[in-house]
Amino acid sequence: MPKPPFSPLLEEPARLDALAASSLVDTPPEAEFDDIAQLASLVCDTPVALVSLVASDRQWFKARVGFPLCETALNASVCAYALSAPDLLSIPDLTADPRTQDNPLVTGEPFIRFYTGAPIHHPNGQVLGSLCVIDHEPRPGGLTDRQADGLRRLARQVTTVLRERQLNMEMRATREALRTSQERLSFAFAASGSLGWWDWDIPANRIYAGEQFAKMYGVDPVEAAKGAPLAAFVNGIHPDDREWVGDRIQQALDTGAEFSEDYRLLRPDGTLIWVHARGRCFLDADGKPLRYPGVAIDITARKQVDAARAMGEARLKSIMETVPVGIMFAEAPSGRILMGNQRLAEILGHDTLYASSSDAYGAFVAFHEDGRQVDGHEYPLARITGGECKRAAMEALYQRPDGSRCWIMISGEAIDDEAGATIGAVVAVSDITDRKAAEASQDLLNRELSHRLKNTLAMVQSIATQTLRNASSLSAAQEALAARLIVLGKAHDVLLLGHSESANVRDLVIGALALHEDTATRFHVSGPTLFIGPSAALMLGLVLHELATNATKYGALSNATGEVDVRWGLVGEGEATEFRIDWQERAGPPVVPPKRKGFGSRLIERGMGGSHVVISYPTEGVSCALRVPLTGLQLRG
């Protein structure tokens, strides 16, 4: 017959937690438990009695009479079966019970034969083990009724001892926590040097106060510790504040409300200090004022700082109103706008927008040179307060509430604390409408064209020299040179149609490939709006032209089905950011790598200044990846 399993309570987490919380296992003997075990042996007339605690892997005896071992493994445990017993577990003959007949304590030393155990409970109700009595001879009749009742009572006494131990432990912990709290509070008041406490016994009209509070109000600390009348402390309040402070105290007395006020104290030596006092009146069962404890802190330094700040802000505002540019301050990191001067209102055509955060900057309506509306987080004030940079500037076409527009220049700089952390930002706003108009004048345009013409002539000379040097015939040279000059012209058109000395990458790509587009579906271009400088624009146009020419002769554009994907964008972060453009041919004839490199191939591999070019010739289509450091492009979004 298989051995019956132990009670499921054996592994119950709540039971094991209660056993651990009792702090009994593996502790030295204690008289309370030894006495209970001894009484159990006497009452039940057995040679063995145990206070047994059953863990998940063993049973351990807190007290034992007539038993040599202090613990056993669970395979030798009988008490484990008592965990779920509603009352006593009694086994008259251990050799005849299937649960215990193979127990090593039954089959071997000390050859136990009789067992009765009463469950031991934790004060929270969880069963921890049993108070058991054992005999070396079977007892067919078990315990007498008197013996069984005595064993139950003794088991309950174990629980009582546990409860008292728990209460004592909690009481000691509470006393220690209270002592520590009082000690810390005392240290805190002493260390603060500016924080004082009081406790007003209202029926006795006595204020008991700490040393710091007494000194604040000009009262002898010794007298304050014994309890001084209210009048002694009232005399320390500045004469101009006594009446209204008295009214607020009376209001707290009448309503049991909290008192929290800033007021002045006038010491006997004429020194004036500010304090913040906070207290509350407690009422008795009849609603009469009983106690009024509280604290007071010396805030003189804070008041002085506030006064200095107010004076500084007044001076700053006076200076701001005299400068000829608009000024705006904001705090970081929120971006909340704190101040703006009158000149700013004149430029923008409306009062300062006191936005609560940079998320509200969208209420400023302005446009980039390319016509895109400025996003609120693009403004220098938002970038600096958001931690993106320490300095920022931008030009924008500002939309006034009356519908008129003006060009403004916004220059901002971070305001840092002593540790270098940004705590705010200031921006200067200037009206640059006249300057923008001057930049658009004919004189400036002529100078710009002259500059570009010189660069173009130098490039034309280089292209012509290289084309003629590598041409197989005069007619081939004429054709190649004409096509390259057309692409160069289209790149110049893109530059001249722009608002500054830069070209839109999309316009460059479309212009350079237009000569080779025969069905309007051969090229698939994609990428963000980016602008690059004039030199880079001209070289990019020529590189794209040479790629398209090779594709027309040998690659995807040499049949009726081939297509080309052209994609560009930015990769990397920070100083490592690069501009990348990828050329990928597909659906053309199988690719055969070239055996020699002409001028066009060398031009492609040379790319733009500082660039890295990788050309590969897989069978399905030529691919070219060109990467250029951002700093070499004069690039802007």
C-alpha positions in Angstrom: 0.0 0.0 0.0 1.5 3.4 -1.0 2.2 5.9 1.8 -0.5 8.6 2.1 0.7 12.1 1.1 1.3 14.9 3.5 -1.2 17.7 3.9 -1.2 20.3 1.1 -0.7 22.8 3.8 3.0 21.7 4.0 3.9 23.9 1.0 1.3 26.6 1.5 3.2 30.0 1.1 1.1 31.8 3.7 1.8 29.1 6.3 5.5 29.1 5.5 5.6 33.0 5.7 3.9 32.8 9.1 6.5 30.2 10.3 9.3 32.5 9.1 7.7 35.5 10.8 7.6 33.6 14.1 11.4 33.7 14.2 11.5 30.4 16.1 13.3 27.9 13.8 17.0 27.3 14.7 16.8 29.4 17.9 18.2 28.4 21.3 15.9 26.7 23.9 13.6 29.0 25.9 12.0 28.3 29.2 8.4 29.1 28.1 8.4 26.3 25.5 10.5 23.9 27.6 7.9 24.2 30.4 5.0 23.5 28.0 6.8 20.3 26.6 7.5 19.1 30.2 3.9 19.7 31.2 2.6 17.8 28.2 4.8 14.8 29.1 3.5 14.9 32.7 -0.2 15.4 31.8 -0.2 12.6 29.2 2.2 10.3 31.1 4.5 9.8 28.0 8.3 9.6 27.9 8.5 12.0 25.0 6.9 15.4 24.3 7.9 17.8 21.5 7.1 21.3 20.4 7.5 20.6 16.7 7.7 23.2 13.9 7.2 21.8 10.4 9.1 23.5 7.5 8.9 22.6 3.9 11.9 20.4 4.1 12.2 19.3 7.7 10.7 19.3 11.2 12.5 21.2 13.9 11.9 20.9 17.7 11.8 24.2 19.6 11.4 22.1 22.9 11.8 18.4 23.5 11.5 16.0 26.4 13.0 12.5 26.1 14.0 12.8 22.5 17.7 12.9 21.4 17.3 14.7 18.1 16.6 18.5 17.5 15.3 17.9 14.0 14.4 15.2 11.5 13.8 15.0 7.8 10.2 15.0 6.6 10.3 11.2 5.9 10.6 10.8 9.6 7.8 13.3 10.5 4.5 12.3 11.9 3.6 16.0 12.8 3.4 16.8 9.1 0.2 14.8 9.0 -1.2 16.9 11.9 -1.1 20.1 10.0 -4.6 19.7 8.5 -6.0 17.9 11.6 -9.1 19.8 12.9 -8.3 18.6 16.4 -5.9 16.1 17.8 -4.2 13.6 15.5 -3.9 10.3 17.5 -2.2 7.1 16.1 -2.5 4.3 18.7 0.0 2.0 16.9 2.4 3.6 14.5 3.4 0.2 13.1 -0.2 -0.5 12.0 -0.9 2.9 10.3 0.0 3.1 6.6 1.2 6.7 7.1 3.8 5.7 9.6 4.6 2.0 9.4 7.7 2.7 7.3 8.8 5.8 9.2 12.5 5.3 10.1 11.8 6.4 13.7 9.3 3.5 13.9 11.3 0.9 12.1 14.5 1.9 13.9 15.8 3.9 16.9 14.1 5.1 19.0 11.3 2.7 17.9 8.3 5.0 18.7 4.9 3.3 18.8 2.3 5.8 20.0 1.7 9.4 18.8 -0.8 12.2 19.6 -0.4 15.7 18.4 -2.3 19.0 18.8 -1.9 21.6 16.1 0.1 24.7 17.0 -1.3 27.9 15.4 0.3 31.2 14.7 -1.6 34.2 16.1 -2.8 34.9 12.5 -4.4 31.4 12.3 -1.8 29.6 10.2 -0.8 26.1 11.5 3.0 26.0 12.3 3.4 22.4 13.6 2.2 20.5 16.6 2.6 19.9 20.3 3.0 16.1 20.4 3.4 13.3 22.9 5.1 10.0 22.0 5.4 6.6 23.7 7.5 3.5 22.9 4.5 1.2 23.5 1.3 1.2 21.5 -1.8 2.7 23.3 -4.9 1.1 21.9 -7.1 3.4 24.0 -5.1 6.6 23.2 -5.2 9.4 25.7 -7.8 9.8 28.3 -10.3 12.7 28.0 -8.5 14.6 30.7 -5.1 14.1 29.0 -6.5 15.1 25.6 -8.0 18.2 27.0 -4.8 19.1 28.8 -2.8 18.6 25.5 -5.2 21.0 23.7 -4.9 23.6 26.4 -1.1 23.4 26.3 -1.1 23.7 22.5 -3.2 26.9 22.8 -0.7 28.1 25.4 2.0 27.9 22.7 -0.1 30.2 20.5 -0.5 32.5 23.5 3.3 32.7 24.0 3.7 33.4 20.3 1.2 36.2 20.5 2.9 37.7 23.5 6.3 37.5 21.7 4.9 39.1 18.6 3.3 41.9 20.7 6.6 42.5 22.5 8.5 42.6 19.3 6.1 45.1 17.8 6.2 47.1 21.0 10.0 47.2 21.0 10.0 48.1 17.3 7.5 50.9 17.9 9.5 52.2 20.9 12.7 52.2 18.9 11.0 53.9 15.9 9.5 56.5 18.2 12.9 57.1 19.9 14.6 57.4 16.5 11.9 59.7 15.2 12.2 61.9 18.3 16.0 61.9 18.0 15.9 62.8 14.3 13.4 65.6 14.9 15.5 67.0 17.7 18.6 66.9 15.5 16.7 68.4 12.6 15.5 71.4 14.7 19.0 71.9 16.2 20.8 71.6 12.9 18.4 73.8 10.9 19.4 76.9 12.9 16.3 78.7 11.6 13.4 76.4 12.5 11.6 76.6 15.8 8.7 74.8 17.3 6.0 75.8 19.8 3.1 74.1 21.6 0.4 76.4 23.1 -1.6 74.9 26.0 -4.6 77.2 25.5 -6.5 76.5 28.8 -3.3 77.2 30.8 -2.3 80.0 28.5 1.3 78.6 28.4 3.5 78.3 25.3 6.1 75.6 25.5 8.8 76.3 22.9 12.2 75.1 21.7 15.3 77.2 22.0 15.3 78.5 18.4 11.7 79.7 18.6 12.3 81.4 21.9 15.3 83.3 20.5 13.3 84.4 17.5 10.7 86.1 19.7 13.2 87.4 22.3 12.1 85.0 25.1 14.4 83.3 27.5 14.8 79.7 26.2 14.8 78.4 29.8 11.5 80.1 30.5 10.1 78.9 27.1 11.0 75.3 27.9 9.0 75.6 31.2 6.1 77.4 29.6 5.8 81.2 29.1 2.6 83.2 28.7 1.3 84.1 25.2 2.0 87.8 25.8 5.7 87.1 26.1 5.8 85.9 22.5 3.3 88.4 21.1 5.6 91.2 22.3 8.3 89.9 19.8 6.0 90.6 16.8 6.6 93.8 14.9 4.1 96.4 16.2 2.7 97.0 12.6 1.9 93.3 12.3 0.6 92.4 15.7 -3.1 93.3 15.1 -3.6 91.4 11.9 -1.5 88.4 13.2 -3.7 88.4 16.3 -6.8 88.4 14.2 -5.6 85.4 12.2 -4.7 83.5 15.4 -8.2 84.2 16.8 -9.7 83.0 13.6 -7.8 79.7 13.9 -9.0 79.4 17.6 -12.6 80.0 16.6 -12.7 77.6 13.7 -10.0 75.0 14.5 -8.4 76.0 11.1 -4.8 76.1 10.1 -2.6 79.1 10.6 0.0 79.9 7.9 1.4 83.4 7.6 4.5 85.4 6.9 5.2 88.3 9.3 7.9 90.3 10.9 9.6 90.1 14.3 11.3 93.0 16.0 14.1 91.9 18.4 15.1 94.0 21.5 18.3 95.1 19.7 16.2 96.5 16.8 17.0 93.7 14.4 14.1 92.9 12.1 13.5 89.4 10.8 10.9 87.7 8.8 9.3 84.3 9.8 6.8 81.9 8.3 4.7 80.5 11.1 2.5 77.4 10.5 0.2 75.8 13.1 -3.2 74.4 13.8 -5.7 74.7 16.7 -7.0 71.4 18.1 -10.4 71.4 19.8 -11.7 69.2 22.6 -14.8 67.0 22.5 -16.9 70.1 23.3 -15.4 72.1 20.5 -13.3 74.3 22.8 -9.7 75.3 21.9 -7.3 72.9 23.6 -3.8 72.8 21.9 -2.1 74.9 19.3 1.2 73.4 18.1 3.2 74.7 15.2 6.6 75.6 13.7 8.2 78.9 12.6 11.1 79.3 10.2 13.3 82.3 9.7 12.7 83.4 6.1 14.6 86.7 6.3 17.2 85.6 3.6 14.4 84.5 1.3 12.6 87.9 1.7 15.9 89.7 0.9 16.4 87.6 -2.2 12.8 88.3 -3.3 13.3 92.0 -2.8 16.6 91.9 -4.7 14.9 89.9 -7.5 12.1 92.4 -7.7 14.5 95.3 -8.0 16.5 93.4 -10.6 13.5 92.7 -12.6 12.4 96.3 -12.5 15.8 97.4 -13.7 15.9 94.8 -16.4 12.4 95.9 -17.6 13.6 99.5 -17.7 16.7 98.5 -19.8 14.6 96.3 -22.1 12.3 99.1 -23.0 15.2 101.3 -24.1 16.9 98.9 -26.5 16.0 99.2 -30.3 15.3 95.4 -30.7 12.6 93.1 -29.5 13.6 91.0 -26.4 11.9 87.9 -25.1 12.8 85.7 -22.1 11.7 82.1 -21.4 12.4 79.5 -18.8 13.9 76.1 -19.4 13.1 73.3 -20.0 9.4 74.2 -20.3 9.8 77.1 -22.7 7.3 79.2 -20.7 7.7 82.8 -21.8 8.3 85.2 -18.9 8.8 88.6 -20.4 8.8 90.6 -23.7 9.5 94.3 -24.3 7.5 97.0 -26.1 9.7 97.0 -29.1 8.9 93.3 -29.6 5.2 94.1 -29.7 5.8 96.8 -32.3 7.7 94.4 -34.6 5.3 91.5 -34.3 2.2 93.7 -34.3 0.8 92.2 -31.1 1.5 92.0 -27.4 3.9 89.4 -26.1 2.5 85.9 -26.2 3.0 84.5 -22.7 2.9 80.9 -23.8 2.9 78.3 -21.0 5.3 76.1 -22.8 7.1 75.7 -26.1 4.2 73.6 -27.3 2.2 76.8 -27.7 4.8 78.5 -30.0 2.7 77.5 -33.0 0.6 80.6 -32.3 3.5 82.6 -33.8 2.8 82.4 -37.5 5.9 82.7 -39.7 7.3 81.2 -42.9 10.7 79.9 -44.2 12.2 81.3 -47.3 10.8 78.3 -49.3 7.3 79.1 -48.1 7.0 76.4 -45.5 5.3 77.5 -42.3 7.7 77.5 -39.3 6.9 74.8 -36.8 6.7 76.0 -33.2 9.6 73.9 -32.1 11.9 75.3 -34.9 12.1 78.7 -33.2 15.4 79.4 -31.5 13.6 79.9 -28.2 12.1 76.4 -28.4 15.4 74.8 -29.5 17.5 76.4 -26.7 15.0 75.8 -23.8 14.5 72.3 -25.1 18.2 71.6 -24.7 18.9 71.1 -28.4 21.6 73.8 -28.5 23.1 76.8 -26.6 22.8 79.3 -29.4 20.4 79.5 -32.4 19.3 81.9 -35.0 16.9 82.0 -37.9 15.3 84.4 -40.4 11.6 84.1 -41.1 8.7 86.0 -42.8 6.4 86.9 -39.9 2.6 87.1 -40.3 1.1 89.9 -38.2 -2.5 89.8 -36.9 -3.5 92.6 -39.4 -2.3 90.4 -42.4 0.9 92.3 -43.1 4.2 90.5 -43.2 7.7 91.4 -42.2 11.1 89.7 -42.3 12.6 89.2 -38.9 15.9 87.9 -37.6 15.7 85.9 -34.3 19.0 85.3 -32.4 18.9 83.4 -29.1 21.3 82.3 -26.4 21.0 80.1 -23.4 21.0 81.3 -19.8 23.0 78.8 -17.7 23.3 78.3 -14.0 26.7 77.9 -12.3 26.8 74.2 -13.2 26.3 75.0 -16.9 22.7 73.7 -17.0 20.3 75.7 -19.2 17.7 77.4 -17.0 16.3 79.8 -19.6 16.9 81.6 -22.8 16.8 85.1 -24.3 16.2 86.0 -27.9 16.6 89.3 -29.7 14.1 90.0 -32.6 15.0 92.5 -35.3 13.0 93.7 -38.3 15.2 92.9 -41.4 12.6 93.7 -44.0 14.7 96.5 -45.5 17.8 94.3 -45.6 15.9 91.6 -47.4 14.6 94.1 -49.9 18.2 95.3 -50.5 19.4 91.7 -51.0 16.9 91.3 -53.8 18.1 94.4 -55.6 19.7 94.3 -59.0 23.2 95.2 -57.7 23.3 92.2 -55.4 21.9 90.0 -58.2 24.6 91.1 -60.6 27.4 90.4 -58.1 25.9 87.0 -57.5 25.7 86.2 -61.2 29.3 87.3 -61.7 30.5 85.0 -58.9 28.5 82.1 -60.3 29.7 82.8 -63.9 33.4 82.6 -62.8 32.8 79.2 -61.2 30.9 78.0 -64.1 33.5 79.0 -66.7 36.2 77.2 -64.7 34.0 74.0 -64.6 33.2 74.3 -68.3 36.9 74.5 -69.1 37.6 71.4 -67.0 34.7 69.4 -68.6 35.8 70.4 -72.1 39.4 69.4 -71.5 38.5 66.0 -70.1 35.8 65.3 -72.7 38.2 66.1 -75.7 41.0 64.2 -74.1 39.0 61.0 -73.8 36.8 61.2 -77.0 37.2 58.6 -79.7 36.2 61.1 -82.4 35.3 64.8 -82.9 31.7 64.0 -83.3 31.6 61.9 -80.1 33.3 64.7 -78.2 30.8 67.2 -79.6 27.9 65.1 -78.5 29.2 64.3 -75.0 30.3 67.9 -74.4 26.9 69.3 -75.5 25.0 66.9 -73.2 27.2 67.8 -70.2 26.9 71.5 -70.8 23.1 71.1 -71.0 23.1 69.4 -67.6 25.3 72.1 -66.3 22.9 74.7 -67.5 19.9 73.0 -65.9 21.8 72.9 -62.6 22.4 76.6 -62.9 18.7 77.2 -63.7 17.8 75.4 -60.4 20.2 77.7 -58.6 19.0 80.9 -60.2 15.4 80.0 -59.5 16.1 79.6 -55.8 16.0 82.2 -53.0 19.6 81.8 -52.1 22.9 80.3 -53.1 21.6 76.8 -52.9 19.7 74.3 -54.9 16.9 71.9 -54.1 18.1 68.3 -54.5 14.8 67.2 -56.0 14.9 69.9 -58.7 18.5 69.0 -59.5 17.7 65.3 -59.9 14.7 65.9 -62.1 16.6 68.4 -64.3 19.6 66.2 -64.7 17.5 63.1 -65.7 15.1 65.0 -67.9 17.3 64.5 -71.0 17.1 60.7 -70.6 13.3 60.4 -69.8 11.4 59.0 -72.8 8.2 57.6 -71.2 7.8 59.6 -68.0 7.9 56.3 -66.1 11.6 55.4 -66.3 12.8 57.2 -63.3 11.5 56.9 -59.7 12.8 59.6 -57.4 12.3 60.0 -53.7 13.8 61.9 -50.8 13.3 64.8 -48.3 13.5 68.5 -49.2 17.2 69.4 -48.9 19.2 72.3 -50.3 23.0 72.1 -51.2 25.5 74.7 -52.1 26.3 75.7 -55.8 29.5 73.7 -56.3 28.0 70.6 -54.9 24.8 71.2 -57.0 26.8 71.4 -60.3 28.8 68.3 -59.5 25.7 66.3 -58.5 24.0 67.2 -61.7 27.0 66.0 -63.7 27.3 62.7 -61.8 23.6 62.0 -62.3 24.0 62.8 -66.0 26.9 60.4 -66.4 25.0 57.6 -64.6 22.0 58.2 -66.9 24.2 58.3 -70.0 25.8 54.9 -69.1 22.4 53.5 -68.4 21.2 54.6 -71.8 24.2 53.1 -73.5 24.6 49.9 -71.6 22.2 49.6 -68.7 18.5 49.8 -67.7 17.7 52.6 -70.2 19.0 50.7 -73.2 15.8 48.7 -73.6 12.1 49.5 -73.4 11.4 48.0 -70.0 14.3 49.2 -67.7 13.8 51.6 -64.8 15.9 53.5 -62.4 15.3 54.3 -58.7 17.0 57.4 -57.3 16.8 58.0 -53.5 18.5 60.5 -51.2 18.5 61.5 -47.6 20.6 62.0 -44.5 22.3 59.2 -42.5 24.2 59.3 -39.2 23.9 61.7 -36.3 25.8 64.9 -35.1 29.1 65.6 -36.7 29.0 62.2 -38.5 25.9 63.1 -40.5 26.2 62.4 -44.2 24.2 63.1 -47.4 23.5 59.9 -49.3 22.1 59.4 -52.8 21.6 55.9 -54.2 21.2 55.0 -57.9 19.7 51.5 -58.6 18.9 50.2 -62.1 16.5 47.3 -62.7 14.7 45.4 -65.5 17.4 46.2 -68.1 19.7 43.8 -70.0 22.1 41.6 -67.9 25.0 43.8 -66.7 28.5 43.2 -67.9 31.2 45.1 -65.9 33.2 47.5 -68.0 36.8 46.7 -69.0 37.9 50.3 -69.0 36.9 53.5 -67.4 36.2 56.6 -69.4 35.9 60.2 -68.2 32.3 59.7 -67.2 33.1 56.7 -65.0 36.0 58.6 -63.4 33.7 61.6 -62.8 31.2 59.4 -61.1 33.8 57.7 -58.9 35.3 61.1 -58.0 31.8 62.3 -57.0 31.7 65.5 -55.0 34.4 66.9 -52.7 35.1 64.6 -49.8 32.6 62.0 -51.0 32.8 58.2 -50.9 31.4 56.4 -54.0 30.7 52.7 -54.4 29.7 51.4 -57.8 28.7 47.7 -58.2 27.7 45.7 -61.3 25.4 42.9 -60.3 23.7 41.1 -63.2 20.2 42.5 -62.4 21.3 46.2 -62.6 24.1 48.7 -61.9 24.0 50.4 -58.4 25.8 53.4 -57.2 25.9 54.7 -53.6 27.4 58.2 -53.0 28.0 59.6 -49.5 29.2 63.1 -48.7 29.9 64.6 -45.3 27.3 67.1 -44.4 29.9 69.9 -43.9 31.0 69.6 -47.5 27.6 70.4 -49.0 26.5 73.7 -47.4 23.4 71.7 -46.8 20.2 73.0 -45.2 16.6 71.6 -44.8 
